[in-house]
């Protein structure tokens, strides 16, 4: 029995490691705008009342909110001192912008105060990210020695399916379904139960360089609202660029950086990568999507759209060589940091398509089955989608809040119109990347290679995807 359990866990580790995409490891940042408030730092930590019964939980940290390891209450003052030593303003008044590097301090100060009110002590542990994190988590599950709350990305649904995570209490799950954006929890829903939540997940949107669009004689403030318009606009920019800049579209490399981005187009068109763990490569909807990718490929420098290194693709965008890209919400701020006058809008729809998306850059938090303090751990997770935390995320101007009360307020819509568009994209048909029943890495590579072949040759797209489907079925069934 133990050998079967170990084999299942190692399978999860291998699958999840192969799914590590290009999400920035949870390294969310706040706005680079200078602080314009006159308030003070969020209520400083206060000591736990003497004689109180204290529950202690251990929580894995992630890049966006990391202030160090150890007792959370002991980490805040040194972190604030460090920031002030760098002349970074640590003041924060809800509703106002604040310096980028202060996000983690404000986030964890709010979390500390909320936990302190309930006599819960938090110890932060850092197990790294990506493959190193997955390996440590796998070993921890086997030894039945895990933190109370773990964090991760593509590995987390697999852990839920293997029964290693605690389902959220029913009242909490109902509260989340009613009040929280779908992208924050739907990828962690399994058999009608919720097993994790991300406080600030991302989905992809369409971004464009207004300067390049204007040079092509197009309205720089108008987003293409259909696949036909996207292809048409991109072609016109390429013609205007005359080899100096191109229309662009979306990165489509044979890796998870590509699948995370052009997969959103597949979702919009009613396609999918897999159904119940088995490949679904050659559907009519997928053929239509890949044909669009082939058309957009002509509006890129040769080979760039399928370059194995996604960094090369985004370097071209930042250098002003591409007009349109599909990416996560961080581009709204990062493009401006690079001096790009950027537009942002929902991804255009196909003729019969409906809004859909794939989560990108989502750090899911879950309570483990082996947690000794599950009740206290769930209180920590409740605090993650509280109004105070979600207002802070709203003020960061990099990710959208997931709490409807904050995101759908007139104040948020007025101050952050572009990221409100991103928030809207986080509802409805939002999925995570699937895993295949067997030979996960091989199946993904077969699909990726088929897409690259479709874009780089004149072969029949349906025939290419049929062949990939046949070969993938042979290894996954």
N, C-alpha and C positions, 0 to 999 in steps of 0.2 A: 504493500500500500504506500509506504513511504517512498519507495523508488518511483512509483507512478506519479506521486505528488511532485517529487523533485524533477522528473522529466517534464511535467506540465509547466512548472515554474521556469525551467531553462528554456522551454519553447517560447514562453512569454518574453523572456529576456531577449532572445534572438530576434523575435518578431518586432519587438519595440525598438531594439537598437537599429533595425533596418528602417524603421519609420521616422527616425530622428530627422526632421525636416529643417527648413530654414526659418525658424520662428524667432530668433534672437534670444532664446533661452529665458524668456520672461523678463528681459532687461528693459522694462518699460521706464520711460522718463517723463518728467513733467515739462511744462512749457519753458522755453528759454526766455520768455518775456521777463523783464525786470519786475521785481515785486513793487506793487503800487499800493500796498495796504499799510495801515497804521496799527494793525492789531499785533498781538504777541503770539508766540508759538502756542500751538494747541495745548490745552491744560497740561502743565508739567506733571510727571508721575508723582503720585502720593503714596506713602507707605501703607501697607496692609494693616488694618486695625489690630491692635494687640489682642491676643486670645482668640482670634477668629480661626475657624477650621479651614485650612487652605488645601485646595486640590492642585496638584502639579501635573502639567501636561508637557510633552516634548513635541516640538513642531519643526519640520524641515523648512529651511529658508529657501528662497529663490531670488534671482538677481534683482528684480524690480524693487524689492522691499528689504533687502539685506542690510542690517545694521551691525552684524557680528554674530558671534555664537556665545551662548551662556544664558544666564538669567536675563530676560528681556528688560526688566527694570534697571539692571546694572549697565545696560548697553547704551541707554538713551543720552545720558549726560556726556559721556566721552564722544559719542557721535556728534552731538551738537557742538562740542568744543572743537572737534576736528573741522567741522564745516565753517565755524566762525574764524578758525585759523586760516582758512582759505578765502576769507572775506566773502563768504556766502551767507546771504540773509536767511536766518532761520525763522523769521516771523511768518505766520500764516493766519489769515482771517478767512473763514469760509466764504466763498463767492469771489475770491480774489486770486490772481495768478501768483506764482511763487517760483523761485529758481529751481532748475532741473534737479540738481543734486540733493535737494532737501526733501524730495518725495518720500524716500524710505523712512527718514526720521519722522515725518508727520504721520505717515501710515502706521508705523509701529507705536508711536506715542498714543494714537487713538486706540489701537488694539490693546495696548497695555492698560490704559485707563478703564476700558470696558471690562477687561478680565479682572482687574483689581477690584472693581465694584462688586464682582461676584466671588471674591476670594479665590481666584484662580491664578496660579503662578505659571508663567510660560518660560520654558527653556528652549532656546533656539539651537538647532543643530544644522550643520552644513554638510551635505553628502555629495556636493557637486551637482553636475547637470549632465544631460545626455547619457551616453553609454555608461559612464562611471556611476552615475546615479542609479541606473537600472540594475547594474550588477550588484550594488550594495543593497538595494531594495530586495532583489531576488534572494540574496544570502540571508537578509533579515527575516524574510517570510519563512525560509526553510528552518531557521534557528528559533522561530517564534519570538524574535527580539526586534521589534520595530518601534519607531516613534508612534505617538498617539495619532499624529496627523502627518501624512506623507504628501508630497507634491510631485507632479510630473506632467507630461504631455501625452504622447501617443501610447505609452505603456499602460496608462491608467485604465482604459476600457478593458484591456486584457486581464488586469488584476481583478476587476469587478466580476468578469465572467468566470473567473476561477474561484470565486467565493472568498477572496482574501480581504475584501473591504466590507465595512458595515453599511447597510442601507440606511439612508436618512430616515429619521422618525417620520411617521405619516403626516403629522401636523406640520412639520417643517417642510416636507416635500410639497404639501398642498400650498403652503405659503409661498414657496419658491415658484411653483407653476403659475400662480396667480400674479405675483409681483415682480418677477425677475425675467429678464430677456432670455429667449430660448438658447442662444449660443453659449450661455454660461453653464448650462446643465444638460441639455439634450444629448450631447455626445457621451455623457456619463450616465445615461438612462439605459437600464437593462432589465428585461422582463417586468416592466412596469414600476421599477424601483430606481431611485436616484442614488448614485454612489459618489458623487463628487461635484464640485462647483468651482468655477474660475471667477475671481472678483473683477477681472478686466480682460476678457478674451478679445480676440480680434477676428474679423472676417475681411475679405478683400473688397475693394472698391476700385473704380476707374479713376485714374489720375491723368492729367495732361498738362503739358508745358504750354502755357498761354502764348508765350512769345513765338514759339515755332508754329503754333496753330494760326496765329495772326499773319505770319509771313506767308502762309499758304492761302491767304485771302478768306479764311474761315472766321466765324464769330468766336473769339477767344473765350467767351463766357457761355457758350452753348456746348453741352455734352451730347455726344451721339446717343440716341435713345433706342437704337436697334442694331442688330448685327450688321445689317446692310449699310447703315450710316457709319458704323465704326470702320468697316472695310473701306468705304468710300472716302471718309475723312483721312484715314491713314494713307491711302494711295495719293491723295492730293498733297499731303505734307511731304511725302517722299519725292514727288515730282518737283515740288518747290525747293526741296533741299539739294537736288542735283548732286547727290553723293556726299554732301556735307552733313546732312541730318536726314532722319527717316521717320516714317509714321509710327512704327513700333506696334505694340499691341499687348502681348503677354509672353512671359518666359515659359518655354515648353520643353525644357531639358528632361532627359530620362532619369530623373531623380525626384526626391520628395519636394524639393523647392519648386519644381515644375508642376507636379501633381497637385500641390496645395493651391496653386494659382489658376492653371487652366481647368482644374477640376471644378471650379466655381461655374465655368461656362457649361460644363457637362451637367451640373445640377440644374442650372437654369433651363436647359433644353430637355430635361426629363431623363437624362442618362445616368449612368452610375459606373463605378469601377467593379463592384461585386454585388452579388445577391446571396445572402446566407453563407458567406464565406467562399462562394464559387465565382469564377470570373464572369463578367458581363460585358466583355470588350466590344463585341461586334453588333451591338444594337443599332437600329436606324438612327436613334438620337445621337449616339456616339460618332457614327459616321458623319453626320451633319456637323458636329462640333469639330472633328478633325479636319473636315474640308474648310471650315472657317479658319482654323489654325494655318492650313496650307496657304490660304489666300493672304493672311497677315504676314506669313513668313517672307513674302516678296517685298515687304516694306521694312526690312531689317538689313543691316550689313550681312553679307553672306556668312552663314553658320552661327550668327550670334543668338538667334532665337532658341537653338537647341544646344548651345555651348554647355559642356559638362560643368563648367564653373559658373554658377549663377552670379557670382560677384562681377564677372565681366559684363553681364547684362545690365546690372544696376549701376556699374561704373559709367556705361554709355548713357544711361538716363541722367545721372548727375552731371555729366559733362555736356549736356544739352544736345545729345545726338539722337534721342528718341522723343517723340511727341506724346505718345500714349503708353501707359503701362497699367497692369492690374496688380495690386499689392495690398498689404495690410494698412491699418489706419495711421501707423507711424509716419507714412510718407507725407501726410498733410504738414507736419512740422519739419521733418528732415529735409524735404525738398526746399522749403523756405530757408532752412539753414544753409543750403547750398546755393542760395540766390535765385531759385526758380520761382517764377510767378505761377503757382500751381492751381489747377482746378480739380475738384473732387466731386464725384457723382456715383450713383448706383451703376453697377455693371449693366450694359445694354442687354435687352432681351432678344431672343430668337423669335421668329415669326409665331410659333406656337408655345413659346416659353413662358415660364412663371419665375418669379423671384426665388432664388436659391443661393446657397453659399456653403463654404467649408471653413471651419474654424482654423485660425492660424495664430500662432503665438499665444496659446491659451495654457496657463499654468493651473491645472486642476488640483484642488485640495480634497483629500479624502481621509476618513477615519478608518483605521485598520481594525480587522477582526480581533487582533491580539491586544488592542488598546486596553489598558487597565483603568482608564478614566474617560470612558466614552461620552458620558453626559457632559463633562467639562469640555471635551474636545468639540462636541457639536455646538456648544456655546461660542467657542472661538469661530467656528464656521458661520454661525448666525451673525456674528459681528462683521464678517467680511462683506456681507451684503446689507449692512446697516446704512442708514441715511448719512451718518457722519463719514464713513469710509467712502461711500459712493459719491458724496459731494466733493471729497478730496480728489477722487479720480476725475470727476467732471472738471474741476479747476485745473487739472494737470494739462488739459488740452492736447493729450497724446492718444489716450484711449477713451472710449465711451463708457459711462456708467452703465451698470446692468439693472439697477433699481428703477423701475418705471416711474416712481414718484419723482425722482431727480431728473431722469433723462427726458421725460415728457413735460417738464415744467416750462412755462413761457420763458423763464430766466435762462435755462439751458439752451433752448432753441434760439434765443436772441444772441447770446454770447458765443455759442459754438455751432453755428449753422451747418458747417461741413461735417463735423463729428456727429451731429444729430442725424445726418444722412447715414452715417456709419451705424449708429444705433438702430435705425430702422432696418438696416440690412441684417441685423443680428436676430431677427424674428422670423418665424415660419420654417421653411425647409432649410435648416442649417444642420450640417452633419460633420462628423470627423472622418478622417481617412479610415477605410475599413482594413481588416486583416483577412488574409486568405486561410482556408481551412488547413492547408498543407503547403509546404515550400513557398512561404510568403515572399521571400526575397526574389526567388526565381520568377514567380508569377508577376510581380511588379516590374521586373526587368524586361520580361517579355512584352508587357504592355508599353513600357517606355520606349523600347527599341522599335516597336511597331509605329508609334507616333512619330518618332524621328525619321523612320523610313518613309512614312507618308508625306512628311514635310520636305524631305531632301531628294525625293525621286518623283517621277511622274506616274508611278504605279497606281492601280486602282485601290482607293482607300478601303473599300468594303472587303476586297480580297486580302489586303494586308491585315486587317483586323480579324477576318475570319481565320487566317492562319495563326495569329497570336492566340485567338480564343481556343482553337483546337489544341495547340501545344500547352496552353495553361491548364486546360481541363485535364490533360494527361497527368499533370503533376499535382493537381490540387484535390482530385477526387479520391 
